[in-house]
Amino acid sequence: MTAQNRRASLRAILEGEACVFPASTHDPMSARIAAEIGFELGMLAGSVASMSVLGAPDLILLTLSEFAETARRIGRASDLPVIADADHGYGNALNVMRTIEELEAAGIAGMTIEDTALPRPFGAAATALVSREEAVGKLKAALAARCDPGLCVFGRTGALSATDMDDALERLRAYQDAGVDGVFFSGVKTRDQIEALARVARVPLLLGGAAQDLLDRTFLAQHGVRVALQGHQPYAAAVAAIEKTLRALRDGEPLPELASPKRLEALTAAPTWRRRIQLYLD
């Protein structure tokens, strides 16, 4: 599947009537597993990428090139359409344009650009936001930078946590007027908030970090939410499994359940590589 096909698949989700729960993916194997078991969409988060690539927390320590390479590896290994959490676009409007170029070339289906003031300035609150004017300028720059009009650009805001509902609604109006393909809200806590957003939205809504009891597909779909991220549990589960297995090996104890050699062969496309060996090396 080409990048254009993946982007068309994402747009079909946005234009549909259902709410999709994406798989949290962090590397080629997680993306392949997600696609194989039936996920329609993946999400590559900056936080998970920072842990996976650097073993570091989500403090904007990961560089654009490191993030883009992670996205590229996922795109090479799987047909799963992936939305990349591109944080603040790694700088000002010009940096955002570079971010769009790199992630578009990496084959990403869509990406979010958020309005959080990042990296955290000296003395600032942890969730301080840039002005609406600056955020709109960055989103317009992002839209201007894409070569493939099929690439989805989403505005992302933490206003529900950092400021208030009035500001969240004003940012929704401003971002959709800028021409984005959807607006991503983090930190939604109540159905009343979703209903208020839905009354203003003219573009698809995306949610992240919503309370678990809000993840009702029918309710979300009826209120224009087309993508709702459930969290990044797969990476946490992978870390727990690695630690458990290493402890068992260290202590000479029975190992936990492991992926079978046959399963690993399937996930690594070993039969395909064996055929290539026969054709070109034997």
N, C-alpha and C positions, 0 to 999 in steps of 0.2 A: 504494500500500500504506500502510495506517495504521500508527501506532506500535504499536497492539495486535497487528496482523498481524506486524510485525517481531519483537515480543517472543515471539509464539507460535512463530515460526520458530526463534528462539534456544532456546526451551525444548524444541522438538522435537530439536534437536541434542544438548542436555544429556541428554535421555531416550533417545537412540538408542544404538547399539552402536559407532559409528565415532568416530574422532578427526579433527577438522576443523582444517585449517591456515587461519587467517584472513588476509585481506589487510590490510596496513598502509595505512591511509588517512589523509590529512591535509587534504583539501579536497574540494569537490564533484566535481571532475573525476576525482580518483583513485578516489573511491567509485563513480562511474558506470562507469569502466573496469573496476574489479574486479567489479562486478555483471554487466556485459556479457560478460566472458570466463568467467564461471561460478563465481566465489567465492560461497560460501554465507554468509559472515560477514566483517565488517570489524573492525578494531581501531584506535581513536584513542588514541594514546599521548600522555601529557603532555610527554614529551621532544620528540617530533616537532611537537606543537602549539606548544611554546615556540619552536622554531626557525622554524616556518612563520609564526607571528604576530608574534614579537618579534625574530627573528634572534638569539636568546639561548640559552645552554645550559640544561640541565635542572637549574635551581637553585631551583625553586619561585618563579620570577619572574612567571610567567603568573598572572593573576587568575582567579577563578571565572567572572566575567562574560565574559572573553575566551575561556575554554575552552568555556563553554556556547554562546556565539555560533558558535564553530567547529563544534560538534556540531550546532547548529540548521541551519547552512548545508548540512552534509552530509546531514542528514535531509530537507531540502526538495528536494534534487537527486537523491536515489537511494532505491530501495527496499531497499538492502542493510541487513540488521540489523547494528548496530555496538555493540561493547562499548567503553565509555570507561574509560580509565585515569584515575580521579579522584584519584590520588595519596593523600594522607592525609585527603581530604575538606575540605581548606583550613582546618583548625583543629580545635577540640574537637568534642564530640558535637553541640552545637548547630549549629556550622558544617557538620558532616556532613549534618544534616537539611536545611539550606538547599541544600547541594550536590545532594542527592537531588531536591529540588523543582525546581531549575533544569534538571538534566539530564533528568529525566522530562518536563518541559515541552518540552525540546528534541527529544524523540522518540527518545532513546537506548534500545536494547533491553536493555542491562545495563551495569553499571559495577563496577569494583573499588575497594575502599577498603583501603589498605595500613596496616601497623603500623609503618612506619619513622617515626622521630622527625623530622618535617619542619616548617618549614625547619630546617636543621642548627643546633642550639644552639651557643653559644660553647663551644669546648673539647671538643665531643663527637666521637666517632668518626663517620666518614662514613655508616656503615650502622647506627647505633644504633637499637634498637627501643623502642617504648613498651611498658609492661607488658601482660601478657595481659589483665589486668582492664580497663585503659583501652581496649585494642583491642576487647574484647568489648562494652564499653559503647557504643563508637562504632558497631559493627555493629548492635547492637540499636536504636540511634537511627536508623540508616539504614533498617532494616526498618520501623520505626514511621512513618517520614516518607513512604514511597511511597503514592501514591493508587491506582495500578494494581497489583494483586497480580501481574500478569504481568511487571512489571519485575523483572529479575534483579539481585540484589545479591550480589557475591562478596567474601569476605574475601581479602586478599592479604598474603603474608608473605615477608620476605627472610631468615627465620631460618636457612635452609640456608647462607647466606653470613655472616650477622651473628653467629650463635650456634652451634648444633649440631643434630644430628638429633633428639636427645631433646626439645629446645625446639620444633623444627618439628612434631613429632608432638603435643606438648601443645597447641600453638596450633591444629593441625588439629582436635583433639578439641573444644577450647573454641569455635572458630568455627563448626563444624558444629552443636554443641549450641545455639549462639545462634540458629540457624535460617537461616543463609545458604544461597543456592542453589548454591554451589560454593566451592572454595578454590583460589586462584591461588598457585602457587609460582614464585619467580624463582630463578635460579642453580642449577638441578638439574644435577648433573655425572655421575651414574652410574645404571646400571640398578638397582643395589641400593637407591639412594635412592627411586626410583620404586616399586619393589616394597614397600619399607617403608611408604611413604605409602599405597599401595593397600590394605595389610592393615588400616589404621586407618580409611580414608575410608568414609563412608556417603553422601557427596555427590559430584557430579562434580568431577574435578580439572582445573585449567587450568595450563599451563606457559608461562613466558616466560624467555628467555635460556638455554634448555637447550642443551647441547653438540650440535653438528650431527649427530654420530653417534648421538644418542639419538632423532632424529626419524624413527623407524620407526613408521608409522601402525598397523601390526598390533600391535606390542608395546604401544604406548601405549594403544590401544583396549582391549586385554585387561586393562589395569591401571587402567581407570576414567578415563583422560585423555580428555576430550571436546574440548578446545581446546588447541592447541599453537602458540604464536606463533613464527614462524621468524626474526623480526627486522624491521627497518625499512629494508630496502634500497631500496624504491621512492623514498623521499624523497632518499636519498643519490644515487640514479641521476638523479633530476630535477635536483638541484643540479649534478651533473657535466655534464649535458646543457646546462643554462643557461650554465655557464661556458664550455664548449667552443664553443657557438654565438656567444656574445658575443666570444670571442677571435677567432673566424673573421671576424666582422663588423668588428671593430677593425682586423684585419690585412689585410682584403680577400682572404681565402682562401676556398676552396670551403666551403660550409656542410655540416654533417653532415646525415644524414637527418632530415627534419622531418615532422610530421603534415601530411597533405594538407588542403587546404581542405574537401574532402568529409568527411574524418574529423572535422575541427573542427566542421563543421556538424552532424554526427550527435551528437557529444558535447555540444554546446551546445543541442540540440533546436531548431536554427534553423528547420526546416520547421514546427514547431508555432508558433513565434513569427510566422512569415510568414503562417500561416493566421489568427492573431489580428489581425494588421495588416489583412488583407483584410476581416475581419468587423467590426472596431471602429474602424479609422482611415481606411480608404479610402472 
